[in-house]
């Protein structure tokens, strides 16, 4: 766990040194509302987030992720 924390801290220092704000996404948010997360990614890339509305989502099998 300490190695992961050190890696996370190194990334945070790099982002700060570069003057960047990372886009933070979670698996939970992606699973809950994939189109909203896609819209966030598109927006962060200076693309039209409205395009996320037209993306067809894959059909999840029953019990998937359980």
C-alpha positions as CSV (number, residue, x, y, z in Angstrom):
1,X,0.0,0.0,0.0
2,X,2.9,2.4,0.8
3,X,4.2,1.9,-2.7
4,X,0.9,2.9,-4.3
5,X,0.6,6.0,-2.0
6,X,4.2,7.0,-3.1
7,X,3.3,6.6,-6.7
8,X,0.1,8.6,-6.3
9,X,2.1,11.4,-4.5
10,X,4.6,11.4,-7.4
11,X,1.8,11.8,-9.9
12,X,0.4,14.7,-7.9
13,X,3.8,16.4,-7.8
14,X,4.1,16.0,-11.5
15,X,0.7,17.4,-12.3
16,X,1.4,20.4,-10.0
17,X,4.8,21.0,-11.6
18,X,3.3,20.9,-15.1
19,X,0.4,23.2,-14.0
20,X,-2.1,20.5,-14.9
21,X,-5.4,19.5,-13.3
22,X,-6.1,15.8,-13.8
23,X,-9.5,14.6,-14.7
24,X,-10.4,12.2,-11.9
25,X,-12.8,9.4,-12.8
26,X,-14.0,6.4,-10.8
27,X,-15.1,3.0,-11.9
28,X,-18.2,3.5,-9.9
29,X,-19.2,6.7,-11.7
30,X,-18.5,5.1,-15.1
31,X,-20.6,2.1,-14.2
32,X,-23.4,4.3,-12.8
33,X,-23.6,6.8,-15.6
34,X,-21.3,6.1,-18.5
35,X,-22.7,8.9,-20.7
36,X,-22.1,11.5,-18.1
37,X,-18.5,10.3,-17.6
38,X,-18.0,10.3,-21.4
39,X,-19.3,13.9,-21.5
40,X,-16.8,14.9,-18.9
41,X,-13.9,13.3,-20.9
42,X,-15.1,15.0,-24.1
43,X,-15.4,18.3,-22.3
44,X,-11.9,18.0,-20.8
45,X,-10.6,17.3,-24.4
46,X,-12.3,20.5,-25.6
47,X,-14.8,18.4,-27.6
48,X,-18.6,18.7,-27.7
49,X,-19.8,16.8,-24.6
50,X,-23.3,16.6,-26.2
51,X,-21.9,13.9,-28.5
52,X,-21.9,11.5,-25.5
53,X,-25.7,11.4,-25.8
54,X,-25.6,9.6,-29.1
55,X,-23.3,6.8,-28.0
56,X,-24.9,3.4,-27.8
57,X,-24.2,1.7,-24.6
58,X,-23.3,-2.0,-24.5
59,X,-26.0,-4.3,-23.1
60,X,-24.9,-5.7,-19.8
61,X,-25.6,-9.4,-19.1
62,X,-27.7,-10.1,-16.1
63,X,-25.6,-10.4,-13.0
64,X,-22.6,-8.7,-14.6
65,X,-20.4,-7.1,-12.1
66,X,-22.0,-8.8,-9.2
